């Protein structure tokens, strides 16, 4: 059984910054703290509408962190930026401007020339490609046919229903087993929290978890005391 890798998504550090359009909190500084705390990698989603992470953030992350997983859709300008910067991994996700956060996995039920071309461009740039998909066997078969080395299972249904039974967890277990049996590396993420992550982490085929919002939310609670102490010190000089 492979050791579990933890990638921390720092998008919502940038969300807080963009609320004021200022320079803090700095997602790159946050990424370095996460890395120092034991994160195996950093994940950032450069969305087409640039609602949180910005192009400059990605450039700075590439220069600062050891391992970057860049989430992106198939927007040509973002694909071009990724090919130029060459992060270790690019995870292709679906994207709609009106959504608050990614609502599901890629639709692989029909031919998608743009997706195939995006995969080809990223691979030619030497970037490891992963596809963000729902835990469905037909979707996983389609991902395998696209020739990618890895998939990330969308854990949203589990995150919304884990208190009501094991159906969604068993769905993830079956999907992880199916994907691994085909030789795909299995990652997982979306909506995982301190309260619900353990059963997913226990699935032996899953080798990487991507978690962001819960960690950023928790940091507000466990880190704000020190921030107040430091501000009290600053005004007492």
C-alpha positions in Angstrom: 0.0 0.0 0.0 1.4 3.4 -1.0 1.9 6.1 1.5 -0.9 8.7 1.3 0.1 12.0 -0.2 -1.6 15.2 1.0 -1.9 18.2 -1.4 -3.2 21.4 0.0 -5.3 23.6 -2.2 -4.6 27.3 -1.4 -7.3 28.8 -3.7 -9.3 30.3 -0.8 -6.4 32.1 0.6 -6.5 34.0 -2.7 -10.3 34.3 -2.3 -9.8 36.2 0.9 -7.2 38.4 -0.8 -9.4 39.1 -3.8 -12.3 40.2 -1.5 -10.3 43.4 -1.0 -8.1 43.3 -4.1 -5.1 43.8 -1.9 -1.9 41.8 -1.4 -2.8 39.8 1.7 -3.2 37.1 2.6 -0.6 35.9 0.1 -1.4 32.4 -1.2 2.3 31.8 -2.0 3.3 32.5 1.6 0.5 30.2 2.7 1.7 27.5 0.4 5.2 27.7 1.9 3.7 27.3 5.4 1.7 24.3 4.2 4.7 22.8 2.6 6.8 23.3 5.8 4.0 21.7 7.9 4.2 18.5 5.9 2.1 18.9 2.7 3.4 16.8 -0.1 2.3 19.2 -2.7 0.3 22.4 -3.4 -2.8 22.6 -5.5 -4.1 25.8 -7.1 -7.0 26.2 -9.6 -6.5 29.0 -12.2 -10.1 29.6 -13.3 -11.0 31.3 -16.5 -12.7 34.1 -14.6 -9.6 34.5 -12.3 -11.9 34.7 -9.2 -9.1 33.7 -6.8 -5.8 32.5 -8.1 -4.1 34.8 -10.6 -1.6 34.1 -13.3 1.1 35.8 -11.3 0.3 33.5 -8.3 1.0 30.5 -10.5 4.3 31.9 -11.7 5.3 32.6 -8.1 4.2 29.2 -6.9 6.3 27.5 -9.6 9.3 29.3 -8.3 8.5 28.7 -4.6 7.1 25.3 -4.0 8.5 21.8 -4.6 5.4 20.2 -6.2 2.6 22.1 -7.9 -0.7 20.5 -9.1 -2.4 23.1 -11.3 -6.1 22.7 -11.8 -7.4 24.1 -15.0 -10.2 23.7 -17.6 -9.5 23.7 -21.3 -9.3 27.5 -21.8 -6.5 28.0 -24.4 -4.8 30.8 -22.6 -4.6 28.8 -19.3 -3.4 25.7 -21.2 -0.7 27.8 -22.8 0.4 29.3 -19.5 0.6 25.8 -18.0 2.7 24.5 -20.9 5.0 27.5 -20.5 5.4 27.1 -16.7 5.3 23.3 -16.7 4.0 22.4 -13.2 4.6 18.8 -12.1 0.9 17.9 -12.6 -2.1 19.4 -14.3 -5.6 18.3 -13.3 -8.2 19.0 -15.9 -11.5 20.0 -14.3 -14.9 21.1 -15.7 -15.7 24.7 -15.2 -18.8 27.0 -15.4 -18.7 30.7 -14.5 -21.9 30.6 -12.6 -20.9 27.8 -10.2 -19.6 28.6 -6.7 -17.2 25.7 -6.8 -16.6 22.7 -9.1 -19.9 20.8 -9.1 -18.9 17.5 -10.6 -16.4 15.6 -12.7 -15.7 15.9 -16.4 -18.3 14.6 -18.8 -16.5 11.9 -20.8 -19.6 10.3 -22.3 -19.1 11.9 -25.7 -16.1 12.8 -27.9 -14.4 16.0 -26.8 -11.7 17.1 -29.3 -10.8 20.1 -27.1 -10.1 17.9 -24.1 -8.0 15.5 -26.2 -6.0 18.4 -27.6 -5.5 19.8 -24.1 -4.2 16.5 -22.8 -1.9 16.2 -25.8 -0.5 19.8 -25.3 0.1 19.2 -21.6 1.8 15.8 -22.2 4.1 17.3 -24.9 5.2 19.9 -22.4 6.2 17.1 -20.0 3.4 17.6 -17.5 1.7 14.7 -15.7 -2.0 14.9 -16.5 -4.9 13.9 -14.2 -8.6 14.1 -15.0 -11.2 15.1 -12.3 -14.0 12.6 -12.7 -17.1 11.2 -11.0 -16.7 7.8 -9.4 -18.4 6.0 -12.3 -17.0 2.9 -14.0 -17.9 4.1 -17.6 -16.3 7.5 -16.9 -13.2 5.8 -15.6 -13.0 3.5 -18.7 -13.2 6.7 -20.9 -10.4 8.3 -18.9 -8.3 5.2 -19.4 -9.0 5.4 -23.1 -7.8 9.0 -23.2 -4.4 7.7 -22.1 -3.9 9.8 -18.9 -1.8 8.3 -16.1 -4.1 9.5 -13.2 -7.6 10.4 -12.2 -9.0 12.4 -9.3 -12.3 11.0 -7.9 -14.8 13.7 -7.2 -15.8 13.1 -3.5 -18.7 15.7 -3.5 -21.5 13.2 -3.2 -19.7 11.5 -0.3 -19.0 14.9 1.4 -22.7 15.8 1.3 -24.1 12.4 2.4 -21.6 10.7 4.6 -23.7 11.1 7.8 -26.6 9.3 6.2 -24.9 6.0 5.3 -22.1 4.3 3.3 -23.6 4.3 -0.2 -21.3 7.1 -1.5 -18.3 5.7 0.3 -18.8 2.3 -1.2 -19.2 4.0 -4.6 -15.7 5.6 -4.1 -14.3 2.2 -3.0 -15.6 0.5 -6.1 -14.4 3.3 -8.4 -10.9 3.4 -6.8 -10.6 -0.3 -7.2 -11.7 -0.2 -10.8 -9.4 2.6 -11.7 -6.4 1.0 -10.0 -7.1 -2.3 -11.7 -6.7 -0.5 -15.0 -3.3 0.9 -14.0 -4.5 4.5 -13.2 -3.1 6.4 -10.3 -6.1 7.3 -8.0 -6.4 10.7 -6.4 -9.5 12.1 -4.6 -10.9 15.4 -3.4 -13.7 17.8 -3.0 -15.6 18.6 0.2 -13.3 16.5 2.4 -13.1 17.8 6.0 -11.5 16.8 9.2 -14.7 15.0 10.2 -15.2 12.9 7.0 -11.7 12.4 5.5 -10.6 9.3 7.4 -12.8 6.7 5.6 -11.7 8.0 2.2 -8.0 8.0 3.3 -8.5 4.4 4.3 -9.3 3.3 0.7 -6.1 1.5 -0.2 -6.1 2.4 -3.9 -6.2 6.1 -3.2 -2.7 7.6 -3.1 -3.3 11.3 -3.1 -5.9 13.6 -1.4 -6.5 17.2 -2.5 -8.0 19.3 0.4 -8.3 23.0 0.6 -11.4 24.8 1.9 -11.5 22.8 5.2 -7.9 23.5 6.0 -8.2 27.2 5.2 -11.4 27.3 7.3 -9.7 25.6 10.2 -6.7 27.9 10.1 -9.0 30.9 10.7 -10.0 29.2 14.0 -6.7 27.8 15.3 -4.5 30.6 14.0 -6.4 33.7 14.8 -5.4 33.7 18.5 -1.7 34.2 17.6 -2.7 36.8 15.0 -4.4 38.9 17.7 -1.5 38.5 20.1 0.9 39.7 17.4 -1.3 42.7 16.6 -1.5 43.6 20.3 2.3 43.4 20.4 2.5 45.6 17.3 0.4 48.4 18.7 2.1 48.2 22.1 5.6 49.1 20.8 
